Amino acid sequence: MLLTKASEYALLSLVLIARSEIPEDVDTLSKRLGISRSFLAKILQALARDGLLKSYKGAKGGFALNKEVNEISIREVIESAEKKPLSVFECSTSSDLCSSGKGDFCIIWPFLHNFQLKIDEFLREMTLKDIL
């Protein structure tokens, strides 16, 4: 599983936050995106914990980018939102070839692993600036 709703909402939120001149609050973002406030709050808190966003408290609080748009890789956004390393297939990042015990006869693992490396490189090089 490459992208879930968490990744999609994280990227959409970052676009709105990047375009704003003031910190954006969860209520406003959740209404604009038409998504659950509590789910979005968890995503934004994870992005803040991982240093992608700054969190401001108070009446005029909200979230703002903590880095320049060209310094935020799409891969780090996805991994922050998903709370786990990016993996297209379960076994594609495993160094022991196969966590299911089929490694002795799994001839597709080299392909899956190579595919994972290409996706990792692509998403590491693509930034929020590229999306904007």
N, C-alpha and C positions, 0 to 999 in steps of 0.2 A: 504494500500500500504506500503510494508515494505522497499523495495529498489528500487530506481529509478536510472537513468543514473548518476545523481549527486553523489549518494553514491558509485556506481561502480567506477566512475572516481576518486573520492576522495581516495578510497582504492588503486586503481592502482597507482595513483600518489604518495601516501605515501610509497608504496613499492619501487618505483624507487628512491624516495628521500632518503629513509632509506639505500638503497644499495650504494648511492653515497657518495664520500668523500668530495665533494664540493657542494655548493648550486646549485640547479637545477632551470633553468629559465623556464618561461611559454612556450616560443617558442620551446625549446628543448623537453619539456614534451609533448606538444600538438602534435608535429611531431611524436614522438616515440609511442604515444598512438593512433594517427590517429583521434584526436578529435578537435573540434573547440577551437581556442585559447581564444576567448572571454568567452566562457562558462567555460573553465578550469580556467581562471584567476579569475572569480567570485568564483568558488569553493575554490581555493587556498587562496584567500583573506579572505573568511569566516573561513577557517581552521586557518589562522594566527590570525584573530580577536578573535577567541575562544581559542588561546594559544597553539594550536597543532603544529603550524609551526612558524618559525622565518622568517621574510622577510628582505632581504638585497637589498639595492638600488645600482645603478651604473652599470658600464660595466661588472663587474664580480658578479653582484647581482643574486638574485634568492631566492629560499626557501630551508630551512633546518629544520629538526625536532627540536622542542622546548622541547621535552621530550624524555626520553628513550623509546625504542620500547615496553618494558614491562609495561610502564605506560600509553600507549595510548589504551584505550578500543575501541572496534569496535562500541559500542553503541554511544560513544561521537563523533566518526568520522561521523557516519550516521546522528546523530542529528545536527551536525554542517553543514554538506553538505545539508541536507534537510531543514534546518532553522526552524525546528519544532520538538516537541517531537515525539519519535518513537511510531507508532501506527499501529498494524497489521490490525485492523478493526476500523472504525470510532468510534464505541461505546465502544471499549475494555478498554479504559482508563478512561472513564467517571464515576465519582463517583455518579452521579444521575441515573445510570443504562442505560439511553437511551436518547440521545439528540433529537430523532425523536418523542418523546411522546408515544412510544410503551412500555415503561418500565413496565406498569401494567401487561402486558401479555407476555413479552419477557422472555421466559424460557431458551434461549441460552446465555443470557448475563453472567451468572456465568462461563460458559465454556469459552467464549471469553475472559473474564477478567483473568481467571486463565491461559489461553494460553498466553496472553500478559505478565503476570508476569514471566512465564517460559522463554519466549523469551528475556525479559528485563534482567533477571539474566544471561542467557547464553551469551548475547552480552556484558554485563558489565564485565563478567569474561574473555571473549576472548580478547586478545590484538593483536596489530600489530605484536608482536614477534611470536605469534601462526601462523600467516599467513606466515611470512617469513620463 
